[in-house]
Amino acid sequence: MLDRLVVRLSPSAPYPEARALVDRVEAGDWAGCRRIAGEAEPSARTELIRLLGEHSRLGGLAGRALAADPQDSVAAAARAFQLIHQGWQVRGQARARHVSARQFGTFHRYLAEAEKVLHAGLTGAAHDTALWTAALVTARGLQMGLDHAWYRYESLAAFDPHHLPGQSHLLQHLCPKWGGDWAQAEEFARTAGRAAPDGAHNAMLIVDLYLEKWLERPGGRDLSSARARADLHEAADRSVRHPAFRRTVGWVPVVNSFAMAFGLAGERAAAKQMFAVLGPYASEFPWAYHRGGPAPAFRRSRIRAYGLSGGLPSAVDALVVAVSPLTRYVTS
């Protein structure tokens, strides 16, 4: 039972390539970082470079590499993701009405600096999908508008039409909270999610669409509808439950999205199946959408899926969570 109460939130722990990348960062070995990123498939490469940019020990490593070789697109993407991450740490994840003018000013300065890095990088490497993915984030944060976001996404898709990191950022931009609307967001999620090959991670887009709607309307009516449950199962059959599904870099947040959505939809058996696949591995997204932080939310949902409290009221589940041990490993 206790193994079901352990949570690992480290973004690198589930992936050998990411752990190797962290080792190279901590050793100050930029050539090793480039080699590991360069060996990955496009979506995994973007995720690895983002992880590199967000690592607390990166420091000036990417900036120095970029100064030494302005054509190094891995360095450009890592530096851009680093600036984006630093800016978002200042802004926080709150809605705009809860962010101060001073926070916004600092946030925008970081993103504007990232834009300069991205512009220079894309001038020399317009094929680099990691650069375009980072550019989708800055377009959203700087409120450049949907036309600009679509231009950047279409530029990315010309090189990789099923690039999930970029698709996920465009989906965020298409949601009402970032100036879009539900009709556009739903059309994109369904089209992109179903266009990807069977077994691909991209069906997560449909799940994330429902989670975004749940965030706006926490009563859960959208997720508890017959159509929503059917959509979740169809998406799972095309991705996480398909024989061709691979545990490549990025699979953990995909399965976590399914676990959370199935739990909210009351599909306990399906949620339990997702938690069995995950083991201890949680991800910040989507569990950060719950109050109290991702680790408690993950554990609470997992307890309910496994029925550790015997189906008793939610207060009992909360008590089980409160008294259980928590092991959290955070990459530093």
Residue pairs with C-beta under 8 A, 6 or more apart in sequence:
1 308
2 324
2 325
3 280
4 275
4 302
4 303
4 306
4 308
5 299
5 303
5 324
5 325
5 326
6 280
6 325
6 326
6 327
7 280
7 282
7 295
7 298
7 299
7 326
7 327
7 328
8 14
8 280
8 281
8 282
8 327
8 328
8 329
9 282
9 283
9 284
9 294
9 295
9 328
9 329
9 330
10 329
10 330
10 331
11 18
11 51
11 54
11 283
11 284
11 331
12 18
12 19
12 21
12 22
12 51
12 331
13 19
13 281
13 329
13 331
14 247
14 251
14 252
14 281
15 249
17 36
17 39
17 40
17 44
17 48
17 249
18 48
18 51
18 249
20 36
21 33
21 36
21 37
21 48
21 51
21 52
22 51
22 55
22 331
24 30
24 32
24 33
24 36
25 33
25 52
25 55
25 57
25 58
25 61
26 57
28 61
30 61
30 62
30 64
30 65
30 75
33 52
33 61
33 74
33 78
34 65
34 72
34 74
34 75
36 48
37 45
37 48
37 49
37 52
37 74
38 45
38 74
40 48
40 249
41 248
42 129
42 159
42 160
42 163
43 129
43 160
43 162
43 163
43 164
43 165
43 201
43 248
43 249
43 250
44 248
44 249
44 250
45 129
45 130
46 77
46 129
46 130
46 133
46 163
46 165
46 166
47 165
47 249
47 250
48 249
49 74
49 77
49 78
49 81
49 130
50 81
50 130
50 133
50 134
50 165
52 58
52 62
52 78
52 81
53 62
53 77
53 78
53 79
53 80
53 81
53 82
53 84
53 85
54 81
54 82
54 85
55 331
56 331
56 332
57 332
58 78
58 82
62 75
62 78
62 79
62 82
63 75
63 79
65 72
65 74
65 75
66 72
66 75
66 76
66 79
66 117
69 75
70 120
70 124
71 124
71 125
73 121
73 124
73 125
73 128
73 130
73 131
74 130
76 117
76 118
76 120
76 121
76 125
76 128
76 131
77 121
77 128
77 130
77 131
77 134
79 114
79 117
80 114
80 117
80 118
80 121
80 131
80 134
80 135
80 138
81 114
81 134
83 110
83 111
83 113
83 114
83 117
84 110
84 111
84 114
84 134
84 137
84 138
84 141
86 110
87 106
87 107
87 108
87 109
87 110
87 111
87 114
87 141
88 107
88 141
90 103
90 106
90 107
90 110
91 99
91 103
91 104
91 106
91 107
91 141
92 99
92 103
93 288
95 177
99 107
107 141
108 141
108 142
111 138
111 141
111 142
112 142
114 134
114 138
115 135
115 138
115 142
118 131
118 134
118 135
118 138
121 128
121 131
122 128
122 131
122 132
122 135
125 131
126 155
127 159
129 156
129 159
129 160
129 163
129 165
129 166
132 152
132 153
132 155
132 156
132 159
132 166
133 156
133 163
133 165
133 166
133 169
135 152
136 149
136 152
136 153
136 156
136 166
136 169
136 170
136 173
137 169
138 144
139 145
139 148
139 149
139 152
139 173
140 149
140 169
140 172
140 173
140 178
143 179
145 179
146 173
146 174
146 179
146 180
146 184
149 170
149 173
150 170
153 166
153 167
153 170
156 163
156 166
157 163
157 166
160 166
161 195
162 192
162 195
162 196
162 197
162 200
162 202
164 200
164 201
164 202
164 204
164 205
164 250
165 250
167 188
167 192
167 202
167 205
168 204
168 205
168 208
170 188
171 185
171 188
171 189
171 205
171 208
171 209
171 212
172 178
172 212
173 179
173 180
174 180
174 181
174 184
174 185
174 188
175 182
175 185
175 212
176 182
176 216
177 212
177 216
182 213
185 209
185 212
186 209
188 205
189 205
189 206
189 208
189 209
190 206
190 209
192 202
192 205
193 202
193 203
193 204
193 205
193 206
193 235
193 238
194 203
194 238
195 202
196 202
196 203
197 244
198 238
198 242
198 244
199 238
199 239
199 242
199 243
199 244
199 245
199 246
200 238
200 239
200 244
201 239
201 245
201 248
201 250
201 251
201 254
202 239
203 234
203 235
203 236
203 238
203 239
203 240
204 235
204 239
204 253
204 254
204 257
204 258
206 231
206 232
206 234
206 235
207 232
207 235
207 257
207 258
207 261
208 257
208 286
210 222
210 223
210 228
210 231
210 232
210 261
211 257
211 260
211 261
211 264
211 286
211 289
213 222
213 223
214 220
214 222
214 223
214 264
214 289
215 289
220 264
220 265
222 228
223 229
223 232
223 261
223 264
223 265
224 264
224 265
224 266
228 265
229 265
229 267
232 258
232 261
232 262
232 265
232 267
232 270
233 267
233 270
235 258
236 258
236 262
236 270
239 245
239 254
240 254
240 255
240 258
240 274
240 277
241 273
245 251
252 278
252 281
252 282
252 283
253 283
253 285
253 286
255 274
255 277
255 278
256 274
256 278
256 281
256 282
256 283
256 285
256 286
256 287
256 298
257 285
257 286
258 270
258 274
259 271
259 274
259 275
259 278
259 301
259 302
259 305
260 286
260 287
260 289
260 297
260 301
262 268
262 270
262 271
262 274
262 305
263 271
263 301
263 304
263 305
268 304
268 305
268 307
271 301
271 304
271 305
272 305
272 306
274 305
275 301
275 302
275 305
275 306
280 327
282 294
282 295
282 298
283 294
284 294
287 293
287 294
287 295
287 297
287 298
288 294
288 297
289 297
290 296
290 297
295 326
295 328
296 321
299 321
299 324
299 326
300 317
300 318
300 321
303 309
303 317
303 320
303 321
304 317
308 317
308 320
309 316
309 317
309 320
310 316
